[in-house]
Amino acid sequence: MTFPATAFAIGTVALLLAMLTKQKWWWRIIHFFFVPLAWWFTSWGIDPVWYLFAALMTLTVYRGAITGRVPLFLSNRKTVNALSILIEERQGTRFLDLGAGIGSVVRPLARRFRSAHFSGIENAPATWLLGYVMTRGLKNCAWRWGNLRNAHLGEYDIVYAFLSPAAMPALWKKACREMRSGTVFVSNSFPAPGTEATEIIEVDDARNTVLYCYRI
């Protein structure tokens, strides 16, 4: 077989394995086209420096996937609306978003609840910079550079996280250790291990988001 034919044969096998393991449709596309595209790009004769540049630019967005196995997840508008209900139940809420991305949660909430205070922590350079620009001018919103492991959770009434299963065990222990009695920890999509959620909110969106709420 020629190398192009071999590349597509590898892609076909990868697609079949992705289907057998019931992976999402977009993963199946990635599995099928990865090796053929690798072959295609090598035929262009592009200087390898550009590949290094692309890798570095990707790192500025997905740094968390490498350092903490936490990829970039963006919360949608319907999730923000569900979080609004939790905030409405409390006066003068202090809200923290761990791994805040580009501010897709704290920015609309800060505009909606002027009497509350919102903080976002992000450690990927590109997303942090974009979030910083987009939250400027919001007096009740603090945009911070930092690692979620070093964040002190004791000063907040609601702590929200949309991370990954890999980060949840350590984060849940940290929340139990630092958060005050009566405060709420909310995890998007990934439940805290070894405990039952106080409340489960099912968001009516395309990805069937579930918010696991834990009252400390």
N, C-alpha and C positions, 0 to 999 in steps of 0.2 A: 504493500500500500504506500502511496505517496504520503508525504507529511500532512498536507491539507486533509486528505481522507482519514488519516489516523487521528488528526485533531477532532474531526467531527464524530468519529467513532467513539473517542473518549468522552466527548460531550453527550453523545446519546446514552452511553452507559451511566454517566453521572445523572442524566435526566431520569432514567429508569429507577435508579437508586433513590433519587429525591421523591419520586412518585410512590415508591414502595414504603418509604418512611414517612409519607404524608406531610411533606414539607409544604410551606405556603407557595402560592403560584409564582411569586417573584423570586423565591429561592430556586425554583425549578428553572426559570429563565437564566439566572446567573450560572447555575451548574452546567447548563447546556452550552452557553456561549463563551464561558471563560477560556478554555483552551483554544478554540477556533479564533477568538479575538487576539489571544496572545500570539498565535502564529501570524495573524494578519498584520499586527503592529510591527512585528519583527521584519516583515517584508518591506516596510517603509524606510528602513535605514535611519531612524531618528537617533540623534545623539543621546546616549544614555544619561547625560546630565539633565535632560528634560524629564526623564522618568524620576530621577532623584528629586528634582524640584516639585513634581506632582506629589510624590510621597510626603515631602515635608509640608506642603500645603494641606494635604489630607490630615496630617498629624495635628495641625493647628485647630482642626474641627473635631477630630475623633481621638483626641489624646486620652480621654477617659477609657476608651476601649482597650488601650494598651496598658495603662498604669493601674486600672482598677476593674477591668472587664465590664465597663459601663459604657455602652454606645450612646449616641445622641438620640434621645426620644423627645419629640415635641408634643406637648399637651394641646389638645384642640379646644375650640370654643365651647363645646358642650361640656367638657370636663371643667372648664373655668366656671360655667354656670352652676354645675353641681357643687363646686367648692364654695361658691357664693352663698349657698344655703347654710353651710357650716359657719361662715363668717357672720351672717345675719343673726345667728343665734347668740352672738357674743358682742359686747360693746367694747370698743377700743382694742380690737384684736391685734396681736403681733404675730405676723405670718412669715414663715421661712420656707423658701423653696431650695432644696438641696439638689445641686446639679441643674441649675436653672436654665441652661441652654441659652436662648436669645431673649429670654424674658417673656415667653408666650403665656405664662401664668401671672407673674407678679405685675406686669405692665397693665393688662386690662383690669385686674383686681384693684390696683392702686387708683386707677381712674374712677372706678365704681364706688369705692369705699374711702372717702377722703379722711374720715376720722380714724381709720385703722392704719397700721404701719406694716410695710412689706419689705422683705429682704430676699435677695437672690444671691446664691453662691455658685460660681462657675470657675473651672480651671483649664478649659480649652481656650487658647489665645484668641482665635478668630471669633468664636461664638461669644466669648466674654466681651470683646471689643464691640461687636454688633449690639449686644444687650446693653452695654454701657451707653452707646449712642442713643438707643431707642428709649431708654429710661431716664435720660437727662431731662430735667425740668419737672419731674415728679417729686415734689417735696416729701411725700410720705413713702418713698421707695428708695432703698439703699441697695446699690449694686456692688457686689464685692468679689474680688479675686481670692480664691482659696480652695483648700481641700476639705471635703465634707467631713473627713475624719478629725479635722482640727476645729470644726465649728462647735461652739458651745450652744446646746439646745435649751438650756434652762430658762432663757429669757423670753421664750416664745410660747404662744397659746396654741398655735397650730403649726406643725412641721409637716411639709409635703415632700414626697420623693417619687420620682419616676426613673428608677435606675435599672437594676437587673437582679435576677435571683442570686447571683454571686455576691452582691453587696449586702443583701438583706440580713444575714445572720449577725454580722458585726454591727450594722446600723441599728438593728432592733435592740441589741444589748446596750448600745450607746444611748438610745432613746429612753429605755427603762432606767438607766443610771442617771441621766441628766435632766430629763423633763419633769416638770412639777406635777403634782397630783391634780387631776381634773383637766389637764391639757390633752390635746388630741394629736396622734401621729397618723398620717394618711399616706398609704402607699398605693400608687397607681399600678394595677395589673399584677404585682408580685406580692403575695401575702408574707407576713412575718412568720418565720418558722416556729413551730412548737406552741402556738397560741391561737385562740379563736378571736376573730375580729369582733369588736363591740357592735359595729354596724357595717353593712356591705351596701354600697351604692352602685347600682347598675346604670351606666350611662348609655343613653340611646343614641349611639353613634355607629359609624361604619365598622369599626373594629371591636365593637361590643366591650368597651372599656369597663373595668370593674375597679372601684375605689374601696380599699380595705381600710377601715377606720378603727383605731385603737385608742380608747380612753385610758390614759395612764392612771 
